[in-house]
């Protein structure tokens, strides 16, 4: 044991005295281990953390599933599922958290309001931290107004006072009795809220599908069994009605955690694949470096073997060196992972930070250590096998100080091919994404965002109950904002030209007279909206001050809708919605250019613009349940410099009207494409690391090859070969391996988008394009050439007399 420990200490001391190899090998391994540790930490924190509910495995999301995601459900469907044997309990909650105006301690502010029925907390297995849940009377239409406070809101606005129960909170001008406080760790499935209000669902038929249903399975029931009962119950309802649309849709019960994490899982699996490929490249690179070390000690190992040293003792120096590299690589890799996550934390999606901000716990450290040590020890095996094979006797017989032999040479060349192939695959995937991003950056959004300040407000319901009052307030506020120094234009709208999937309002029962129904994004705007955002008018006219309530109903459509529904000839045509007494008909007076509301990816949505004054009351009421009203100002200079003046102007026009969401429009546009940018950035980081590892690995293999063939080159020079010829020989040999690796990598790269099919579909592509592949091949070929040149230069400068002295 003492002898073995001595061997280990000798190997460690030799590396610490001359730490160049240790530093290089540790950095190479740390890049792969750090990337893998960071991704695994993300996966563990985002996907593997159980939901903070009692028995979370028994919770399911229920609803229609036409493709891959469980969709929203209607109150009527919810009522027809009552009493189902497969479900112990179920609850309905609004899929979005609309903003509300509240006054607490005399201070008006805007909060997000979660709406859920009285069964929500019991179904999730949650008790209030203070007070009680909603009663049946409070959770009914026109019942007593009650509210449950979120824990943070309670702490910030009421200083955590226990006597808050029974007091009142004014919301939208009405008094709500505070009946409870949610626990500190409460997280509603997929929806956030500062306060919680009862759903108060009407008992009459309501097919509005703006709700999500969560249920707890009965004992012994699987999601598949529950899905069968749910599907049968609802299909019986629609068979009785002969509703063929719903009869073609499957209703399912799917694990709640899987449902909430579907999109995150797809993205994180892409990152995991990239990190795994990067770790493999790092290990292959490390194998090459370990072969170089085995070459350096080959003669010593052969002598010791000939003198009868046991195999384990012969292997100890390499194993000890691998263990040291593994430990150092793990420490450095975790440092890189921690620093990388800290740098990326500010741009990560909010849902990835919900479980405490992505901390590197002991499990991450242990996993990194195991990956690093296992990878390092695995990398020593080729060198050990070479040292104990026939090559050891050949080395001793030849009396040389170096040489990896024929078998070692083949292994080194094979490793080059593998490394180049994997690097090509990863770089091609990243090149595809980066090329797509470049193409998307050239796609015009259809509007200008420069020099525009935006903010939101939800008109207080008690003060502004209908469209007329909302429009009057918006008009006064726009006129006041236009008087501010430096403000060139101001306008109001229900929706900005950009803002992500939650910033949308769609109406699904539009049609031409006597035509089929279609759906479109619905926008109410004030005059000047198109000029402010630079949206081109293609045909007809914009709205004017004469387009008021009581006047002729008019509408403007975008090019996408005009072409899809009117064959490109929409001007002067009619658009309708509703029937009978509620029939609404408007004349199309203009066609505008398309705007890409949800970013440059995908087609522009079909849109209908209405004068804000002419939006129907029921449409405005439905909109206000989901979204705030938006205002935009075209300003001179930096938009942020106008914040205080805007707040003061709003206070003058509507003293008790709080505002929120004040942002420069440029920031809104950046947020719209934030997820795509993050994905591309991370894959780009993986690709750069792969390129560095591939280049360093190629250099290591070429250095090994040149060292092994030193006497061959000396003989060639002694027989009259020129240094230039030797240089070309080494470069040609190295580039041949690189070309084979590139060919294998291109085939693997073509299959990669199938592995990352979801991301590829999101980007609107299915395979690497020729430009990306050509760029990757050229980059790797150039990196390979640069890696070959130092070794080739060394081969050309071999001194024959010194190399042949041992002969």
N, C-alpha and C positions, 0 to 999 in steps of 0.2 A: 504493500500500500504506500509506504514511504517513497519507494522508487517511482511509482506511478504519479504521486503528487509532485514529486520532483520534476518529472517530465512535463507535467502540466504547467508548473510554475516557470520552468525554463522556457517553454513556448510562449507563455504570456509575457515574460520579462523581455524576450527577444522582440516581440511586437511592440511593447511599450517603449523600448529604447529607440526603435526606428518605426515611428507610428504611421509612416506614409501609407503602407498597405492597409493597416487597420482602419485608418481614416477613410480611405477610398472605399473599402469593402463595406464599412459601416454606413456610409452615406448612400451607397447603392442600395443596400438592403433597407435602410430607413425610408427611402422614397416609396418603395413598394409597401412596406409595413405601415407607414404613416397614412398613406391613402386608404389602405384596407381598414385600418383602425378607425379612421374618421367616418368612413361609410358605414361600418358596422355599428358605430356609436349612433349615427343617424337612424339606422334601421331599428336598433334596440330601443331608442327613445321614442321614435315615431310609430313604429309598427308593432313592437313586441310588448310595450307597456300596456297592461290591462286597463280597460276603461274604469274610471273611479266610481263604480257602482257595485252594489251587492250582487254576487253571482253574475258577473258580466257575460259569461258564456251562455246564459239562458236568455239573453236579450237579442231580439231580432228586429230588423227593419222590414216593414210590410208595405207592399205596394205593387203597381204594375212594373213589369220588367221587359220592355219590348226588345232591348238589346243586351247590354252588359251592366246597366246600372238600375237600381231600384228607384223608380220615379215617385213623384208626389201623388198624394191621394186626396179624394174629396171627402167632405163631411158625410155625404150620403153613403159613400162606400164604407166609411168608418162605422156608421150606425148599423149597416147590414151585417157587420162582422161581430156585433155584440153577442155574447153568449156562446162563442165558438169554443168547443171542448178543448182544442189544442192550445188555447191561449189562457194562461192564468189571469192575466190582466193586459190591458192595452191603453194607450194614451195618444192624443193628437196634439201636435204643436205646430205653430206657423213656421214655414220654411225660411222666412226672412224676419229680421228684427227691424221694424220700421223705427224711425226716430220720433220722439215725442218731446214736447216742451213741458218741462216741469219747473216748479218753484219750490225749493227747499230752503228753509231759513231765510226767506225773502230774496233769494238769488235765482233768477231764471237761467236755465241751461237746457241743452239738448242731450237726451239720453237715448240709448237703444232699448226698446221694449220687447221682451220675449213674451209671446202669447202661448199658453199651454193650458189644457183642461186640468181639472182637479185630480185626474188619475195619473198625471205625469210623474210627480214625485214618488208616489207609492210604487208605480211600475218600475222606475229606476232604482228603487230601494233606498231612497234618500229621505231623511227627516230634516225639518227646518232647524237651523241653529238657534232660532229664537221664534217664539210665537207658534203659529199653526199653518196648515195648508188651507186652500180655498174650500169653502163649503159648497154644497150642491146649489144653494140659492144664489151664491155669489157667481157661480159658474153657469149662469143662465142669462138669456137675453133680458135686458132691463132689470137685472138683479142689482143688489147693493154693490157699489163700486169698492173694490178691494185691490190691494197691491202687496206683493212680496218684494222686499228690497234685496238686491244683490249684496253680498258681504262687503265688497270693496266700496260700493256706493254708501252703504250704511256707515262704514268707518270714516269715509271722507266727508260726507255731508251731515252726519248725525253723531260723529265722534264716538261711534260704537255704544251709544247710550241704550241700556235695556228698556228704558221707559218709552222708547219710540213706538212700541206696540200700542195700538189704539189711537195714535195721533194721525194727522191727515197730511197728505201730500197732494199738492195741486198739480194736475196734469191736464194739458189742453183746456185750462180754465175751469176744470171740474175737480171736486174734492174726492180723493180716494183714501179710504181707511187702510192704514198699514197693519196687516195682520200677521206678518212673519218676516224672517230674514233667512236667506239661503245660506247653507254652509260655505265655509271659505274655499273648499276645493270643488265646489259644484261646477260642472261643465255640462251644459246641455248638448246633446248630440248634434254637432255641426252648426249650431246657432248660438250667438252670444247675446247677452242682454244685461243692462245695468239694473233693470227692474223686471219683474214678471207680473203679467196681467192674466186674468182668466180668459180662456178662449171664448166662452159664452156663445157656443154654437147655436144657431137657430134650429128649431125642430122641423121646419119645412125642408123640402128638397133643396140641396145646395151642391151643385156639381163643380163649384170652383175648386180647382186642384192646386191650392197654394199651401197645402199642409203635408206634414210627414207623420207617419204612424210608427210608433215604437211599441213593441209588445214583449211580454215575458212568457216564455214557453211553460206549459204545464209539465209536471213531473213525468219523466219518461218519454217525452215527445221530442222528436228531432225536427230540425228546420224543414227537412223534406216532407215529413208527415204533416207538419203545420201548413206547408205550401199547398199540399193536396187538398186539405180542408178549406183553406182560404180560396183557392181557385174554384173549387166546386161551388162554394156559397155564392161568390160574386157572378160566376157564369150562369148560375141558375137565375139570378136577378136579370141579367141581360138577355138570356134566352126568352124569358117571359116578355120582355120588351121588344124582342127581335132587333136588338142593337148590334149590328154586325161589326161595327168598329171595335167595341170592347170585347166581342167574342174572339177576336184574333189576337188578343193580348194575354199574356200569362201573368197571373198574380202570384207573388212568391213571398216567403219569409226567409230572409237572408241574415246571417250573422251580422250584428250591428257594427262591430268593429271592422269587419271586412268592408261593409258598405261605406263607412265613413272614410276609409283609407284606400279606396280603389285607385284613385289617381296618384296619390302619394306613393303607393306600392309600385305602380308602373314606373315612375320616375326613379325611385330608389333602387329598383332592380336593375335599371340601366346603369346607374352609378356603380352598383355592386359588380356587374359584369365588367365595367371599365377598370375598376380597382383590382379585380381578380386577374385580369389580363396584365395589368401593370405589375402586380406582384410576381406573376410568372416570368415576366421579362426581367425583373430584378433578380430573381433566383437563377435564371439562366445566365445572366450577366455575372452573378457571383460564382457560378460553376466555372466560368471562364477564368475569373480571377484566381480561384482556388487551384485550377489546373496550372496557372502560372506559378503559384507557390510550390505546387508539387514538382514542377520542372526545376525550380531552384534548389530543391533538396533531394532530387532524384538520385544523384550519385551517393550522397550520404545514406540514404535509405537502402540503396542496393548493397553498400558495404556492410551495414548493420544486419541486413537480412542474411548475407553470406556468412557472417560470424555467428549466426544462430539466434538472433533476437526474435522473441515471439511476435506474432502478428499484432496482438493488442498493443504491445509496447511500441511497435513500429507505427501504429495508427494514432497513438496518443498525441503526438505533436499536432497533427492535422485536426484531430477532434477537438483538442484544447483550443486551437486557433479558431475553429468554427464556433465553439461555444463562446469565446470572447467576442467574436464578431457578432454573434446572435444577440448577446446581452447589450453590447454597445448600440447595435442597430435598433433594438427594441426601445432603449432609452431615447435615442435621437428621434426615432420614428414617432413615439408618443409626443415628444416635444413639437415635432412638425405638425402632427395631427391636432394638438391643442391650439397651436398658433393659427393653423388654417381655419379651424372652426371659429376661433375668436374673430378672425378677420371677416369671415363670411356671415357671422351671426347677424350683422346689421342688414344683410340683404336676403336672408333666408325667409321663406314663407312663414307667416305667423303661426300656422298650425304645427310647424316643425319645432316651435319653441314652447309649446303648451305644457310640456312636462318638466319644466324647470330650466330651460335654457341650454340643453345639450351639454351636460357635464360629463367629463371623462372620468368614470368611476373605476373602482378596483377591478371590475370585470373587464373593462377595456384594457387596463394595464396588463392583466393576466393573459388575455387573449393575444395582445401584441407581443408579449414575451414568448408565448408558445409558438406563434407564427414565425417570429424572428429566429428563435433558436432552432426550430424544426427546419426552417428554410436554410439556415446556415449549415447545419449538420448534413442536410440533404445535399447541399452544394459540395461538401467535401468528399462524397462517395465516389464520384468519377476519378478523382485524384488518388483515393485510396485503392480502388480497383486497379488502376493503372500501375500503382507502385508495387502491388503484390502479384501482378501478372507476369507473363513472359518478358515483358518489356524491362523489368528490373534486371534480369540476367543479361539481356542484351546490352543494357546501359553499362553494367559492370564489365562485360566482355570487351565492349568497345573502349572502355576507359575514359569516356567522355564525362564532362561535367554537366551536360545538359542533353535534352532530347526527349520528346514525348512519344517517339515511336510511331509506327504506322497506325496502330489502333487509336492511340491518343490523338493523332492528327485527324483521323476520320471523325472522332467524337467532337473535336473542336470545330471542324467544318460543319458538322451536323447542327451543333449548337448555334452557329452563326445563322444557318438557314432558318432554324426555329425562331430565333430572336427577331430576325428581320421580318419573318412572316407575321408574328404577333404584333410587332410594332406597326407593320403596314395595315393590319386589320384595325387596330385602335386608331391610328392616324387617319385612316380612310373614313371611319365612322365620324370622327371629330371634324374632318374636312368636309364631309357631307353637311353636318350641322352648321359649320361656320359659313360654308358657301350659301346655304339656305338663308342664314341670317343676313348675309350680304345682299342677297336678292330681295329679302323682305324689307331691308332698309331702304331699298329703292322704290318700294311700292308706295305711291302717294296715299296718305290717309284721307285726302279729300278736303282738308281744312288746315288752317294755320293756327298754331298754338302760341306763337311768340308774342310776348308782351301782354298776355291776358291773365287776369286774376279772377278766380272763381270762388264762390262760397255757396253754402246751402242754408236753407231755413225751412222749417215745417210750420206753415201758417197755423197759429193757435186755433183749434177747432171752434171754441166758444166765440172767438172774435171774428173768425173768417169761416163761416159755415158752408158756403157754396162757391161756385165758380166765379160769380160776379164779385163777391167780396175779395176773393183771392186775387182776381185780375186787377181790381181797383188798388189793392195794396201793392201788387207788383208794379203796376204802372207808376204809382207815386214814388216808389223806391227807385225805379229806373230813372225817372226824371231827376230825383235828388242826386243820384250817383253821377249823372252826366254833368252836374254842376261842379263836381269836385275838380280842383285844378289838376291838370295833367291827364284827365280822363277824356279820351277821344270818343268812345262809344260805350253804351251799356245796354244790356238786354236780359230778359228772363226766359227760362225754358224749363220744361219738366225734366229734360235729360241733356247732358252735355254730349258733344260729338264723340267723346271717348269716355271709357269708364269701366270696362270689364263686364262680366256676365251678370253681376248683381245690379248694374246700372242700366237695366233695360225695362221697358214696359211694352208688352206685346198684346195686341187685340186679335182674337182669332176668328171673328165672325164678320169680316169685311167681304164685300162682293161688288161686282158690277150689277146693274139692274138686270134681274133674271139670270144672273150668272152664278157660278159655283163660288162657295166661300173660300177665302184664303186668309192667312195670318200675316201681320206686318208689325214692325216696331211703330209705336204711336208716340208722337211728339207734339206737345203744345208749346208754342214759341211766341214771343213778343216781336213786333216789327223791328228790323235791324239785326236780327239774329244771323242771317246769312252773310251780311256785310261784315259783321264783327268777326266771324270765324273764317271769312274768305271762302265760303262755299259758293261755287259758281252756279249761276242761274243759266240753265241750258235752253229753256223755252218758257214763254209766258212771263208772268210778273211775280214779284215778291208780295208779301202781305203789307198792307198799309193801315193807317189809322181808321179808315172807313170799314175795315173788316171787324165789326163789333157784334156783340150779342144782339139778336133780333134782326140783324142784317142777313143777306144771302149767305148760307153756309158755304165756305170755300175750303179747299185743301190744296196742298202742294205735295207731290210725290217725288221720290228719287228715281234715277235712271233704272236701277235694278227692278223696281216695282213696275215702272212704265213698260219695260220690255217683257217682263214675265207675265203681267196681267193684261196689258193693253196693246201688246205687239209693237211697242215703241211709239204709239200714237195716243198718249193719255190726255193731252191738253184739250180742255173743253168737255171731256167725258165725265160721267157721274161715278161716285163711289158711295156705297150704302152700308149700313149695319142696322140690325134690329128688324122688327116686323110690326105691322099694325100701328097702334097708337105710338109706339116707341120707335117707329121707323125714322132713321136719320139719313138724309141724302145731301151730299156736298158736290159742288162742281170743282173740278181740278183746274186751277188757274195757272199752275206753273210746274215745271220739272227742273229739279236741281241735280247736281253731280252727286255721285255716291260718296258716302263717308264710311270709313271702316271703324265702326263703333267699338269693336272688341279687338282691335289690333290688325296688323297687316296680313296675318295668316287667315286663309279661308276667303270665301266670297263676301262681298258687301251685302248686309242684310237689306231686305225691302223695307222702306220707311214711308210713313204718312205724316206730314206736318199739318197742324191745324193752328189757327190763331188761338192764343191762350184764352181770349174772351169767349170763343165759341166751343170750347171743350164742354161736352155734356156733363151735367152735374153728377150722374151716376159713374161716368168714367173718371171724373176728377176725384170723387169719393174713393173709388177703387185705387186710383193712383196714390192718393194721400195715405192709404193704409200701408203702402209699401215703400214709398220714396218721398224724399224732401223736394222742395222746389229749388232750382239752381239759378244763380245769377252770375253774369260774366261782365267784366270790364276790360276794354282795350285801353291800355295806359301807356304813357311815355316813361321810359326808364324801367327800373326793376319792379316787378309786381309786388314783391314783399314789402316795399316801402309804403304801400297804400293801405296796409292792414288797419292801422289805428283810425285813419280817416273813414274807411268803410264802416267800421264798428260804430263810430260816432254818427254817421249818416243814417244807419239802420235804426239806431236808438232815437233819432229825431222823428223818423217816419212812423216807427212801430216800437214804442218805448218798452213794452213787455215781451218783445219778440227776440228770443235768443237766436244766434246763428252758430254755425259750425262748419267744419270741412273747408276752411279757407286755404286754397292752394294755388300756386301758379299752374296754368294749364299745361306747361311743359312737364311738370311733375306728374300730373294726371296721366299724360300720354306715356311717360316712362313706367308708371305703375301698371298700366294696361298690359305691357309686354314684359313685366318683371320676371314672371316664372320662366318664360322662354329664355330670357337673357341669363338667368341663373343656371339653367340646365346647360346652355351652350358654354357658359364660362367654366363650369366644372369639368365638362367633357374636354374643353380646350386645355385646362390645366393637366388633366390626365394625359392628353396627347403630347404636350410639351415634355412632361416627365418621361414618357415612353421614348421620345426622340433622344433625350439626353442619355437615357439608359442604353438605348440601342447603339448610339455612337460610342459610348465608353466601352460597351461590350465588344463591339467590333475592333476597337483599338486593342483591347486585352487579348483577343484571339489572334490578331495579327502579330502582336508582340510575342505571344507564345510560339506561333508558327515560325517566325524569323529566328527566335532563339533556338528552336529545335533544329533548324536547318543551317545553323551558322557554319558548320564544317563543310556542308554541301556548297554553300556560297563561296567559302574560301577556296575549295577545290576548283570551282568554276572560274574564279578570278585567277587562280594560279595557272589554269589552262588557257587563259587569254580572253575570257569573257569580260566585257566592259561593265563598269558600274551602272551605266544607263540601261544596259540590257537587263541587269539584275533588278533594277528599280521597276522596269516595265513588267518583268516576270512576277514580282510580288504583287504589284497593283492588279495585274490581270487575274492572278489567282484569287485575290480577295474580292474583286468585283464579280467574278464568276459565282462565288457563293452568295453574294448580295443579290445578283440577278435571279438566282434560283429561289431565294427567300422572298423576293418581291413577287415572283410568279405565284408562289404558294399563298402569299398574303393577299393578293388581289382576289383569288378565289374565296378565301375566308371572308374578305371584306364584303363581297357581294352577298354573302349569306348573313352578314351581321344585321342589316335592317330587318330581317325576318325575326331575329332574336329580339330586337328592339322595335317590334312592329308598331306598338302603340305610339312611340315617339315619332317614328317615321311617318305614320299616318297623320299625326298632329302637324308635322312639318309639310305635309302634302307631297311626300315623295316615297318611293319604295325601294330604291337602290342607289348606290353611289353613282354620281354622274361622272362622265369621262374627265371633266375638268378637275374635279376633286382627286380622282385616282391618279391622273397624270401629275398633279401637283405633289401628291404624297410620294409617288415613285421618284420624282425628280429630287425632292427634299431628302429622302432616305439615301438615294444614290449619291448625292453630294456629301451627305454626312458620312457615308461609307468610304467615299474617296478620301475625305479628310482624315478618317481614322486609319486608312491604309498607308497614307503618305509617310507618317513618321516611321512606321516599321519598314517600309520600302527604302527610305533614306538610310536607315540603320543597316539594312542588308547591303546596300550599295557601298557602305563605308567599312565593311568587314576587312580586317587586316589578316591576310592569309597566313603569315608567319605565326602570329599569336594564336589563331584558331587551330592551326595544325601542329602546334608545339607538342601536344600530347601524343602524336602519332609516332 
